[in-house]
Amino acid sequence: MSEKHMFWRGVWGYLPAQIVQGVVGFLTIVVFTRLLSPADFGHYALAFSVTTLAHTATFSWLEASMARFWAAERTPEGLAAHFASLYRTSFAIIAVFVPVAALTVWLLPLTPSFKLAVGFGLAGAPIRNLAKLAQERYRAAGEVSKAAAVDMTVAVLGFLVGAGFAFAGAGASSPMLGLMIAPLFALPFILPGELRRSVGGAVDRARLKAYAAYGYPIAASLTLALVLASTDRFLLAAFMDAAAVGAYHASYSLANRTLDVMFIWLGAAGAPAMVMALERGGREALRQTALEQGSTLILIGLPAAVGLALVARPMAELMIGEPLRVAATLVTPWIAASAFLSGMIAYYFGFGFTLGKKTGLLLVTMAIPAATNVVLNLVLIPRLGVMGAAMATALSFAIGLIACLMLSRRAIALPVPWDSLIRCGLASAIMAGVVSQLPPLGGLVELIMDASVGGLVYAAAALALNAAGVRDVLMRLIRTRRGAPA
């Protein structure tokens, strides 16, 4: 399978899973901002940040190694050693993680409901790790339908279980219970088959050393990225209260989740294709594959960010509980900008460090905006509240993108799709100019009108400008459909 075909097969194959993820993300905001009090929603946001940080710092190096080193294996013996090394190490880490996490939660001076939320979240981390290892192998092997099925199953079950507990009055623990229980339903179907791949293999210390040298800097950089994305919540809790955290998290989730789904969708298809391009065709093949993928990210991500900023008010009126709407409307444009910048770092430019196996530089890249974010939050939150937190996050990701572009020259610098950026930016500006003139009808009517008009205007402008080569692709598809040579 060619790298180009692998990319587009992944794009369409992962689309249903990302649609489901997007719907579940929106329903999570709609349901939990209404079933939970602002304070409980804020405690859930803090618990989610804590457990995500713990999972990333502890397990993500194994997941990254599964994805990156699978493609390089050429023999059954090598694959068996690969699986044995990763899974047996994972079980050993889980045996240490569980009692340490339980003791930590027990000793923390938290309220009982908050302590339960954190405890359930940490208890689910090992379960999610085992499911994630299988998903990363599916993605690396191009088994799109299996990876997508795991994604959809866990997302839907997690929401349904969490919503059920929320209806029963479980408070801040409800969403965390969903996140813990849902992967348990998937493991019996995926884990036995993955463990059989390790039969005949042994833990290889040399492999683990290479995996750790590659994966730990990624884990540390991802941890710093999460610090960058979650510091604002902890500082809002310190300077204000849990209700302020709830208001901020609701708006952050609404804007960030929309774009994150798009970037994860395209990144899930693009990462394996870029690895294959480099392994099989060298730097020039990688450059061509990367340009196409970077242009596609901009073509879809940039207008989505601009569109979110344009519909912040009607979207908040429709999807967020009344006590949290005002703050959501104010910060959504800033969070949309943050999400676009973050997506370009995580799913495009930052991938040059992993391709070049210079993951230590990725750690440096993320340390710069993470430190900047702490400083800016300390300065802006006391003065501007939730708006200050949103501004600090956007400015920090902008600094992070600049640092990524500069430092990636020492690894594998992926090309900047300048032509696509300019054309897509112009098409987005045209869309914003038209949508800003529409009448403010409010609620669902305004949201549908703005989204429909904005989408049509952007599509027409992008075709007219041939942004990211979209007109060329369309004409090629038309010629292929008619039976002419593409």
Secondary structure, DSSP 8 states (H G I E B T S, - for coil): --HHHHHHHHHHHSHHHHHHHHHHHHHHHHHHHHHS-HHHHHHHHHHHHHHHHHHHHHHHHHHHHHHHHHTT--SHHHHHHHHHHHHHHHHHHHHHHHHHHHHHHHHS---HHHHHHHHHHHHHHHHHHHHHHHHHHHHHTT-HHHHHHHHHHHHHHHHHHHHHHHHTT-TTHHHHHHHHHHHHHHHHHHHHHHHHTTTT----HHHHHHHHHHHHHHHHHHHHHHHHHHHHHHHHHHHS-HHHHHHHHHHHHHHHHHHHHHHHHHHHHHHHHHHHHHHHHHHHHHHHHHHHHHHHHHHHHHHHHHHHHHTHHHHHHHHS-GGGHHHHHHHHHHHHHHHHHHHHIIIIITHHHHHTT-HHHHHHHHHHHHHHHHHHHHHHHHHHTHHHHHHHHHHHHHHHHHHHHHHGGGS------HHHHHHHHHHHHHHHHHHTTS----HHHHHHHHHHHHHHHHHHHHHHHTGGGHHHHHHHHHHHHTT---
